[in-house]
Amino acid sequence: MTSQRNHTPARLLIATAILGTSVALTVPAPASAATSTVYAQTRPTPARQAPMAGTRMRPAQAGSVISSRRVADLTAQQVAAELQGKVESDQVRHGVTAYQVVYRTTNSAGEPTTASQFLVLPKTFGRRLPTVAWLHGTIAYRKDTASENPGSSDRLAAYLLASTGRAVSAPDYVGLGAGEGFHPYGDPRATVAATVDGLRAARAFAHRNGRELDREVQVSGFSQGGPATMLVGRALQEEDADQYFRIGALAPVAGPFHLSAFEAAAADDKIDKSGLYLAYFATAWNKTYGL
């Protein structure tokens, strides 16, 4: 649940997460090997649960692109230079072009709003691209997201994954980046909406630029993005959250997967920066749910 205002620890943690995620999404492990990646096609079909409120009743314009601007255009050598000393760059194969894309989505109440994402496309000749959604960890300041902050460690994650030939959609989530309103920290409904609608916007944007995104999407995230990864995976696989995209693989990394136990440990000062997380949850969830 790393706050990105404390850059050095966040980068050390994210570098480890990125390395594991890159390998997991690049090289499928044998079925008998221990791995953090969950391949949806090999899982037994679970009992169908009631869909999360609003995942099937999406506004017609959800995922439509409002605006875009190019924020980076890098060769493979420049990508490697960006990663140098922070993340292992042996996987870099291609240059990348990155954009901030603002799109329509819904908030935790299911009401229309806007969100932004960091969208990175590889400089490859192929028209069709493997698709990755990268979900970031805790960010308290809205301008620290990948689409706004050139020094964001999540930019490094997106650059690394895109440089292997993938399209990367890295949503800022609702209420962060260039989006409207406040951030409903950890709220499942807004998290799924911003991610799925971000993928829709990425697909539309890529199509306008002569590229097509694979329908089987690989989802990974660090810290707050860990449980977000699992929420999005469930929504795509079990709840038919989108007519086009389906889950291909999951790689949730270092997240608070048992939230009540995490917050209890934070209340007992057993978690680093526990005051930040408790205050963030309390204020955001009070606005969201009226605690």
Residue, then its C-alpha position, 0 to 999 in steps of 0.5 A: m500500500t505504498s504511498q508514492r510521495n515517499h519515492t525511494p522505498a516505493r521504487l525499491l518495492i515497485a522494482t521488485a514487483i515489476l521484475g516478477t510481473s514482467v517475467a510472469l507475464t512474459v514467460p508462462a510457468p509450468a503448471s507445477a511451478a509456484t507462481s503469482t500468476v493465475y491463468a484464467q483458462t486453467r482454473p476450474t469454473p467457480a460457482r457464479q456469484a452475484p455481479m458487483a452492482g453496476t458492472r453489467m449496467r454500464p452507461a453507453q458512453a463509458g470508456s469513450v475518449i474525451s481527450s488525449r495528449r502525447v507525454a513521451d516518445l522513446t526509443a528502446q535505448q531511451v527506455a533502457a536508460e529510464l529504467q537503468g539503476k531502478v529496474e532490470s532492463d534485459q526485457v526491453r526490445h522496442g521503443v514506446t509512445a505514451y499518452q495521457v488519455v482522459y475518458r468517461t467512466t463512473n464513480s462509486a455511486g455509479e454516476p458518470t464522471t471522468a478518469s485518466q490513464f497512462l496508455v503506452l503503445p510499443k513501436t512495433f510493426g504488428r497491428r495486433l497487440p497483447t494487452v496489459a492493465w497495470l494497476h498502481g499502489t496507494i497514491a495520496y496526491r492526485k498529480d503523482t499518477a503515471s499520466e501526470n508525473p514523469g518520475s512516477s515508478d508506475r511509468l517505469a512499469a508501463y515502459l517495461l511492459a510496453s517495451t516487450g511489445r504490449a499495449v499497456s493501460a495504466p488507469d489513474y483510478v477515479g479522482l486521481g490524475a486528470g479525473e474529476g472528484f475525489h478518490p474513493y480509496g479501494d472502493p470495488r465498484a469505482t476500481v473496476a469501472a475505471t479499469v474496464d473503461g480505461l481498457r475500452a478507451a485504450r482500445a478505441f484510441a489504439h484503433r484510431n492509430g491503426r492498432e488492435l488490442d487482443r481481447e484477452v487482457q493480462v492484469s497486474g498490480f502492486s499494493q493497492g493494485g493487488p486486490a484491484t487486480m483480483l477485482v478486475g479479473r473477477a469482473l471480466q471472467e465471472e461478471d461479463a463486465d465488458q463485451y470484448f475483453r476477457i481475462g487472460a492472466l492475473a499477477p497481483v503483487a504485495g497487496p492487502f488481500h485481507l483488508s480487515a486484518f491489514e487495517a487492524a494491524a495498522a491500528d496497532d501500529k504494526i504497519d509502516k505509515s499506518g496513520l496514512y492508510l487509516a486516515y485515507f480509508a476513513t476519510a475516503w470511505n466516509k465520503t463514499y459510504g457515510l460511515 
